[in-house]
Amino acid sequence: MDKFVVIMYHKLLSSGEGTRINHDKYAVSDRTFKRHLETIAGKYKAVPLEGLASGPVEKDYLGHVGITFDDGNASDYEIAYPLLEERRIPATFFINTANIGKEGYLDWSRIRKMSRCGMAIGSHGHEHIRLTSMDRQKVKHQLSVSKRIIEDKVGAEAKSISSPYGAWNPDIAQAAFDAGYGLFCTSGNRPNRFGDTILHRCAIYGNTSDRTLSGLIETRNSIFLWRAFRGALISIPKTILRK
């Protein structure tokens, strides 16, 4: 298999917060996340993003997956990190440096601990703003300032960046490479090929089943087609309302 998938989580919720999940499609319960990790550890190979992008890896698995988290929520450390560390599963955490230390977000001491224990820390921009809405100089600022702050505070290179809201174009990707990032991550329900430096990521939702997760990691076409069809259906009313 010459393809792999990168999955994208956002906020995780503890069992006591479960009633909030229905109000945020990206919020995943700790129980669901545990099941996902058990599925991954049991049948697949989780690989750091840099390892996936550098070329083919071991073939003795049903699929390979990169695990990422966006936004730098406090749940990255409180829920995700200990479960990942317990299972020795690597992940990349993309943070908005302007939000670090604010209520509900990570702080630098936690980020440094995660980094020391093998988790990768990447940029999600300095602020959580659509890069496609900015001119070239502002984009450069968002990319370069966040990279410098992460490297100064963490003491490790920020090798990758994920674009806020998944908004991007080739010029923004090139600006990221020019700023010193080796990988540019966006969103999109499609697999990647080993060696890609622009990585598309599949969002994981609160209702993402173990079966769907397996279909994504095994790059089954039916899963991607269904997600594309469902996304198109959802976007039609929004387009009509805008008109």
N, C-alpha and C positions, 0 to 999 in steps of 0.2 A: 504493500500500500504506500503510495507516494504522497498521500494527503493527510492532513491533520486538522483538528479543530481547536480553536481557542474559545473558552467560555468566559462569560462576564457576569459577575455578581455585583450587587450594590449593597444595600443594607441587609443585615441579618437581624432577626428578632428572637428573643428568648421566648420560651413557651408561655410565660405570663403575659407577653405582649401580643399574643396570637390574633386578638380581635382587630389589630391594626392592619393585618396583612391584606384584608379585602379592600382597603383604601389606597394601597400602593402596590401596583402589580409587580414591582421589582423587589419588594420585601419578601425575604425567604426565611422561614422559621428555622430554628436551630435543629429541630428534628428532621426536616427535609434536607438540610445541608449535611447532616450526619449520614443520612441514607445515600445522598449523592457521593460522598467521600467513600462510603463502603462499596458502592457500585464501581467507582473508579479504581480503588485499591484491589478489588477482587478480580477485575477482568482487563484493565487497561493500564497504560503507562503514562503517568503525569510527568511532564518534562518542563524545565524552565524555558521561558520564551527564547532565550539566546541559543539554547540547545536545539530547539525546533527549527530556528531560522538558519542555523549553521549547516544543516544538511540532514540526511537520513539518520535515524537512530535504530535501536534494536527492533527487529522485525517479529519477535516472538510474542506479539500482543495483538489483540483484536483491534486496537486503535490507540492513538497517541493524543494527548490533550494538554493544552496549556491553560492554567487557571489564573484568572485575574479578578481584581476588585477595583471598582471606581469610587472616587469621592473622598476616601480617607475617613469613613465613618468610625466612630468609637467601637462599633461591633466588629471591626476588622481585628482588633486586638482582643476584645473581651470574649468573642465567640469563635471567629474563624481561626485565628492564629493557634490557640491551644489544640484545636481539633486537627489542624494540618500538621502541627509539630508532633503530635502523638502518633500520627501515621506516617511521618517522614515524607509528606507530600509537599512539593515546592509550589509557590504561588508568587505572583507579582501584584503589588498594591500601588495603584496610581492615586496620587494625592494632589490636591490643590493647596499649594504652599500658603496662600493667604488665609486659609481656614484652619490651619494647624493651631491647636491650643484653644480653639473656640468650643463652646458647649456642644456636645454631640459628636465631636471630631477627635481624631487622634492627637496626641501631643508628641513632642520630639523624643522624649525618653522612651516611650513605647515603640516608636518607629525605629529608634536605634537598636532596641532589643530584638525586634523582629528581623532587622537587617543582620545583626550578629549571628542570629540563629538560622540564617540561610534564605530568608525571604527577600525577594528583590523589591526595591522601592523605585518606582518610576513617577514621572510627572503627569499630571492631568491639567497642566497649565497653572499659572500663578493663581488666577481666579477662574471660576466656573462660568466661562463666557464662550459663546460660539465663535470660534476662530474665523469662520467664514464671514462674520459680520464686521471684521476689522480690516484696517489697511495694513500694508506690509510691515510698517514699523511697529505697530501695536502687536501684531502677531509675533514678530521677532522678540519683543519685550516679554510677552507671556511665556515664550519658549525658553529664552535664555535666563530670565530671572529665576524661574522655578527650578531649572537645572542647577544653577549656581547655589541656590539656597539649600536644596536637597544635599548636594555634595558637601557643602560647608557644614551642615548640621548633622549629617549621617556619617560622613567620612567614607563614603563609597560612591562609585560612579553611578549616575542616573543614566542607564543605557537605553531606556525606552520611554515613550510618551503615548498616552491615549488622548484622543481629541474629545473635548467636552461635547456631549450630545451626539457624538459620532459624526459631527459635521466636519467635512474636510474636502479638499480638492488636491490635485497634484502639486500645485504651488505651495500649499501648506505642508504637505508631506516633504517636499524638497527643502523648505525652510527648516523643518525639524532636523533633517539630515545635516544641513549646513550648520545648525546650532550644536551639533555634536552627538545627537542621538543616533543609535544604530538601528532602532526599530520604531516604526510608527504604527500605532494600533487605532483602529476605528471600529465601527460596528457594522454588521451585515451578516445575514444568514447564509453563509457560504463557507466551505472549507478552504484551507490554504495548502500550498505545496511547500515541501521542505526547501529551505533556502530563500523563501520570500522575506522581504524586509518591511513590506506593508501588510499588516496582519488584520484580517477581518475577524470579528468576534461575534459569537452567538450569545444573545442575552438569555440569562436564566431568570425565570419568573417564579413567583410564589407557588404557582400551580404546575411548574415543570415536573413531570413525572419521571421516575427512574427509567421507564421505557423510552421516553423522549430523549432523555440524556444519553442513553445508550445509542439511540439512532443517530444523534448528532456526532458522537465520538466515532462511531463506525462509518460516518459520512454517507448514510443512506440517503439517496436522492429523494425518496418519498417524504422524508422529514423536512428537508429544505424546501421542497415544492409546496408542502402544506403551509409552512410558515410564511412563504412568500404570498400564497393565495390569501391567507388570513390577514396578513398585513395590508394587502391591497383592499380587502373588504373594509377594514377599519378606516383606511385613509379616504375612502370615497365620501362619507358624510362630512369629514373635516374639510375636504376640498370644496364641497357644495356650500358649506357654511361660510367659508372664506369669500366665496363669490357673492 
